[in-house]
Amino acid sequence: MLDALFQYELLRNTFYTGLLVGLIAPLLGAFIVVRRQSMIADGLSHVTLAGLAFGLLMQNILY
């Protein structure tokens, strides 16, 4: 089963990115909560979501 996952470059890169985000996000989240800056993190997550939506929209328009 893992052979099929690592056979394609896209799935390999997606897997590595997921692992990286899975390791970094909890550390960053704990730091933000301790520093009581959770509202800033909430705003950044909404900006990121809007940026992803805009990127997907531009990809569909340009290609």
C-alpha positions in Angstrom: 0.0 0.0 0.0 2.8 2.4 0.8 4.5 1.5 -2.5 1.5 3.1 -4.3 1.7 6.2 -2.2 5.4 6.8 -3.0 5.1 5.8 -6.6 3.9 9.2 -7.7 5.8 12.4 -7.0 2.7 14.5 -6.2 1.6 12.0 -3.5 5.1 11.8 -2.2 5.3 15.6 -1.9 1.9 15.8 -0.3 2.8 13.2 2.3 6.1 15.0 3.2 4.3 18.3 3.4 1.6 16.8 5.7 4.3 15.4 8.0 6.0 18.7 8.1 2.9 20.6 8.9 1.9 18.0 11.4 5.2 18.5 13.3 5.3 22.3 13.1 1.7 23.3 13.7 1.3 21.9 17.3 4.5 23.5 18.4 3.5 26.9 16.9 0.0 26.5 18.3 1.2 25.9 21.8 3.6 28.9 21.6 0.7 31.1 20.5 -1.6 30.0 23.2 1.0 30.5 25.9 1.7 34.0 24.6 -2.0 34.7 24.5 -2.0 35.7 20.9 -4.7 33.3 19.8 -6.7 36.1 18.1 -3.7 36.8 15.8 -3.5 33.2 15.0 -7.2 33.1 14.2 -6.8 36.1 11.9 -3.8 34.5 10.1 -5.7 31.3 9.5 -8.5 33.2 7.9 -6.1 35.1 5.7 -4.4 31.9 4.7 -7.8 30.3 3.8 -8.6 33.4 1.6 -5.2 33.1 0.0 -5.7 29.5 -0.9 -9.1 30.2 -2.3 -7.7 33.0 -4.4 -4.8 30.8 -5.7 -7.2 28.1 -6.7 -9.4 30.7 -8.5 -6.4 32.1 -10.4 -5.3 28.6 -11.3 -8.7 27.8 -12.8 -8.8 31.1 -14.7 -5.3 30.9 -16.1 -5.2 27.3 -17.0 
